[in-house]
């Protein structure tokens, strides 16, 4: 088990590899302006990959695929998959806060 500091200087635990991603990592995305306020799927995927790679030091993080854009509404969710060390894991992105053009969301296994 390793300790990871995510945004807000709170420590989160992350288990790597086959056992899965168990921590909720804080992420901040910027809103797209067209057709309603959302974090675009492509931006969401790259942001999640960056955070998981930083948390899973020593593991190989592959592609991240999300089902949809993430709506800029508190408690909105979208499902994603991430490949860690060749094993696909399901994760969920959940919006915690919307502040102007910034969306704070967390990612967790499941």
C-alpha positions in Angstrom: 0.0 0.0 0.0 1.3 3.4 -0.9 0.2 6.9 0.2 -0.6 9.5 -2.4 -1.3 13.2 -1.8 -4.2 14.4 -4.1 -5.5 17.9 -4.4 -6.3 19.6 -1.1 -3.3 17.9 0.6 -5.4 15.0 1.8 -3.7 11.6 1.8 -5.4 8.8 -0.1 -4.5 5.2 -0.3 -4.0 3.4 -3.6 -3.5 -0.3 -4.2 -1.8 -1.0 -7.5 -2.0 -3.7 -10.1 -4.4 -6.6 -10.1 -6.0 -5.6 -6.8 -7.3 -2.4 -8.3 -7.6 1.3 -7.8 -9.2 1.8 -4.4 -8.8 5.5 -3.8 -10.8 8.5 -4.8 -8.4 10.8 -6.5 -9.4 14.5 -6.8 -9.3 15.9 -10.3 -10.2 19.3 -11.7 -11.5 19.6 -15.3 -12.4 22.6 -17.4 -15.8 23.0 -19.0 -16.6 22.8 -22.7 -19.0 25.6 -23.7 -21.0 24.1 -26.5 -24.3 22.2 -25.9 -24.4 22.4 -22.1 -21.6 22.5 -19.6 -19.5 19.3 -19.6 -16.0 18.0 -19.2 -15.4 16.5 -22.6 -14.9 12.8 -22.7 -11.5 13.1 -24.3 -10.3 15.6 -21.7 -11.8 13.4 -18.9 -9.9 10.4 -20.2 -6.5 12.2 -20.4 -7.0 13.8 -16.9 -7.9 10.4 -15.4 -4.9 8.7 -17.0 -2.6 11.4 -15.7 -3.9 11.1 -12.1 -3.9 7.3 -12.1 -0.4 7.1 -13.5 0.8 9.5 -10.8 -0.9 7.4 -8.1 0.1 4.0 -9.4 3.9 4.6 -9.4 5.7 1.6 -10.8 2.6 0.3 -12.7 2.0 0.6 -16.4 -1.2 2.6 -17.0 -2.7 2.1 -20.4 -5.7 3.5 -22.1 -8.6 5.1 -20.3 -12.0 4.9 -22.0 -15.1 6.8 -20.7 -18.7 6.2 -21.7 -19.7 9.8 -21.9 -18.9 13.5 -21.2 -19.1 14.4 -17.5 -22.0 16.8 -16.9 -21.1 19.8 -14.8 -23.6 19.0 -12.1 -22.8 18.0 -8.5 -23.2 14.2 -8.1 -23.2 13.6 -11.9 -21.3 10.5 -12.9 -19.8 8.6 -15.8 -18.2 5.2 -16.1 -14.7 4.6 -17.4 -12.3 1.8 -17.7 -8.5 2.0 -17.2 -5.8 -0.5 -18.0 -3.3 -1.0 -15.1 -0.5 -3.5 -15.7 -2.6 -5.1 -18.5 -5.7 -5.6 -16.4 -8.9 -3.6 -17.1 -10.6 -1.9 -14.2 -13.9 -0.1 -14.0 -13.9 3.3 -12.4 -16.5 6.0 -11.9 -16.0 9.8 -12.1 -18.3 11.7 -9.7 -18.7 15.5 -9.7 -18.0 17.0 -6.3 -18.2 20.7 -7.0 -18.7 23.2 -9.9 -17.1 26.6 -9.6 -17.5 28.8 -12.7 -15.7 26.9 -15.5 -14.0 24.4 -13.2 -15.4 21.0 -12.3 -13.9 19.2 -9.3 -14.5 15.4 -9.5 -13.2 12.3 -7.9 -12.5 8.9 -9.4 -13.0 5.7 -7.6 -13.2 2.0 -8.4 -16.6 0.7 -9.4 
